[in-house]
């Protein structure tokens, strides 16, 4: 179950979202808050998902997210489309414009349900030396050791290696399943990296060569444990 907190200064908006949550079998409402300050106090306990209005008195939705060191998944709900860019800069799962229909709400929460950070099993099931991908009507072999990182691009995935870049019709999650679990980690919904290719870490970004890639705010601690292990002196 995905524990869900509703934050909105409008009673009717809270009531509508609460009714939507009750219709989704994998969501469970754990509370409602009238503004960001109330939510900040509530979030002293763990919550999986915030249904969060943007414009609220005292502390706005975006200010609330910025104040959290490890925010939960966030779906912004607002009547103002102008905040969309800022919302996605904060790695919001989705951005819903009021009035919100239930089908649109369901599509948004399904994104939360379907996204789960990769966690390695205790015993790797396979350690392939290479993989084969389809690209432009041909099949290409890629050495696993040469892969630096991969980026999700809607239904495609761009794989960057030490010598080339490949675009293939393949979900990032499926690519990750094909790679050695002890060598790769998903650092963000849109990126996975070869652990040995990481040259450095700064804030919420990893550096591979001259490329900077974002680390998910909600999973930063677990990602850093995978990247650093016991090697940090």
C-alpha positions in Angstrom: 0.0 0.0 0.0 1.1 3.6 -0.8 0.5 5.8 2.2 -0.8 9.2 0.9 -1.0 12.6 2.5 -3.4 15.3 1.0 -2.2 18.9 1.3 -4.5 21.7 0.1 -6.0 24.8 1.6 -9.3 24.3 -0.1 -11.7 21.9 1.7 -13.5 20.9 -1.5 -10.2 20.0 -3.1 -9.2 17.9 -0.2 -12.6 16.2 -0.2 -12.3 15.4 -3.9 -8.8 14.0 -3.7 -9.8 11.9 -0.7 -12.6 10.4 -2.7 -10.2 9.6 -5.5 -7.8 8.0 -3.1 -10.5 5.8 -1.7 -11.2 4.4 -5.1 -7.7 3.2 -5.8 -6.9 -0.1 -4.1 -3.1 0.5 -3.7 -3.5 3.9 -2.0 -4.3 4.5 1.7 -5.0 8.0 3.0 -3.1 8.8 6.2 -4.1 12.4 6.7 -5.1 15.8 5.3 -3.3 19.1 5.9 -4.6 22.6 5.2 -1.2 24.1 4.3 2.5 23.4 4.0 3.3 24.2 7.6 0.8 21.6 8.8 2.3 19.1 6.3 5.8 19.8 7.5 4.8 18.7 11.0 2.9 15.7 9.7 5.9 14.5 7.7 7.9 13.8 10.8 6.4 10.4 10.2 7.1 8.5 6.9 4.7 9.0 4.0 5.0 7.5 0.5 3.1 10.1 -1.5 2.1 13.7 -1.3 -0.9 15.1 -3.2 0.3 18.6 -2.9 -1.3 22.0 -3.8 1.2 24.6 -5.0 -0.3 28.0 -3.8 -1.1 27.9 -0.1 -0.7 30.5 2.7 2.4 30.4 4.9 4.4 27.8 3.0 3.8 26.9 -0.6 3.9 23.4 -2.0 7.2 23.9 -3.8 8.7 25.5 -0.7 7.6 22.5 1.3 9.3 20.1 -1.0 12.5 22.2 -1.1 12.6 22.1 2.7 12.6 18.3 2.9 15.9 16.6 2.8 14.3 13.4 1.5 10.9 14.2 0.2 8.4 11.4 -0.6 6.9 11.0 -4.1 5.0 14.2 -5.1 2.1 14.8 -7.3 1.3 18.6 -7.5 -2.3 19.6 -7.8 -3.1 23.2 -8.8 -5.2 25.4 -10.9 -2.1 27.3 -12.2 -0.2 25.7 -15.1 2.6 28.3 -14.7 4.2 26.3 -11.9 4.7 23.1 -14.0 8.4 23.8 -14.8 9.3 24.4 -11.2 7.3 21.3 -10.2 9.2 19.0 -12.5 12.6 20.6 -11.5 11.7 19.2 -8.1 11.3 15.7 -9.6 7.5 15.7 -9.2 6.0 12.4 -10.4 3.2 14.4 -12.1 1.5 17.8 -12.2 -2.3 17.8 -12.2 -4.4 20.8 -13.2 -7.7 21.4 -11.5 -10.4 20.4 -12.0 -8.9 16.9 -11.9 -10.7 14.0 -13.5 -10.4 10.5 -11.9 -8.8 8.9 -15.1 -6.1 11.6 -15.1 -5.6 11.1 -11.3 -5.3 7.4 -11.8 -2.6 7.7 -14.5 -0.6 9.9 -12.2 -0.7 7.5 -9.2 0.0 4.5 -11.4 3.4 6.2 -12.1 4.1 6.1 -8.4 3.0 2.4 -8.1 5.1 1.4 -11.1 8.3 3.2 -10.1 10.4 1.3 -7.6 14.1 1.9 -7.1 16.2 -1.0 -8.1 17.4 -3.1 -5.2 19.9 -5.9 -5.8 19.0 -9.4 -4.8 21.3 -11.2 -2.3 22.7 -13.5 -5.0 23.0 -12.2 -8.6 21.3 -14.6 -11.0 23.6 -13.8 -14.0 26.7 -11.8 -14.9 26.6 -11.3 -18.7 29.7 -10.0 -20.5 27.7 -8.4 -23.2 24.1 -7.6 -24.3 22.4 -7.3 -27.7 20.1 -4.4 -28.5 18.0 -3.5 -31.5 18.9 -0.2 -33.2 17.7 1.1 -36.6 16.7 -2.3 -37.8 19.9 -4.1 -36.8 21.1 -5.9 -33.8 24.2 -4.5 -32.0 26.3 -6.1 -29.4 27.5 -4.0 -26.4 30.1 -5.0 -23.9 28.7 -4.6 -20.4 32.0 -3.4 -19.1 32.0 -0.5 -21.6 28.6 0.9 -20.5 28.9 4.2 -18.6 25.2 5.1 -18.1 21.8 4.8 -19.7 19.0 7.4 -19.9 15.2 6.8 -20.3 13.7 8.7 -23.2 9.9 7.9 -23.1 9.7 4.4 -24.6 13.3 4.5 -25.7 16.6 4.2 -23.8 19.9 5.8 -24.7 22.9 3.7 -23.7 26.2 5.6 -23.5 29.4 3.6 -23.6 33.1 4.5 -23.6 33.1 4.7 -27.4 29.6 5.3 -28.7 25.9 6.1 -27.9 23.0 3.8 -28.8 19.2 4.6 -29.0 17.0 1.5 -28.6 13.3 0.9 -28.1 13.7 -0.6 -24.6 12.4 0.5 -21.2 15.1 1.4 -18.7 13.7 -1.1 -16.2 14.2 -3.9 -18.7 17.7 -2.9 -19.5 18.5 -2.9 -15.8 17.2 -6.4 -15.4 19.7 -7.5 -18.1 22.7 -6.1 -16.4 24.8 -7.4 -13.4 23.0 -6.2 -10.3 26.2 -5.6 -8.4 27.7 -3.3 -11.1 24.8 -1.0 -12.0 22.4 1.2 -10.0 19.4 3.2 -10.9 20.0 6.7 -9.5 16.9 8.4 -10.8 13.7 7.5 -12.6 15.5 8.4 -15.9 19.1 7.2 -15.3 21.1 4.2 -14.4 24.9 4.2 -14.1 27.8 1.8 -14.0 29.1 2.1 -10.5 32.7 1.8 -11.6 32.2 4.6 -14.1 31.3 7.2 -11.5 34.1 9.8 -11.1 32.5 11.9 -8.3 29.4 13.0 -6.4 28.3 16.5 -5.7 25.1 17.2 -3.9 22.3 15.6 -5.9 24.4 14.7 -9.0 27.0 12.1 -10.0 29.8 12.9 -12.4 30.9 10.5 -15.2 33.6 12.2 -17.1 32.2 15.7 -17.9 28.6 14.5 -17.7 26.5 15.3 -14.6 23.5 13.1 -13.9 20.8 13.7 -11.2 20.3 11.6 -8.1 16.7 11.1 -7.0 16.0 13.2 -3.9 13.8 10.5 -2.4 16.3 7.7 -2.7 19.6 9.7 -2.4 20.8 7.8 0.8 20.3 4.3 -0.7 21.9 5.4 -4.0 24.9 6.7 -2.2 25.3 3.5 -0.2 25.4 1.6 -3.5 27.9 4.0 -5.1 30.2 4.4 -2.1 29.9 1.2 -0.1 32.6 1.2 2.5 35.1 3.1 0.3 34.4 6.6 1.7 37.4 7.5 3.9 
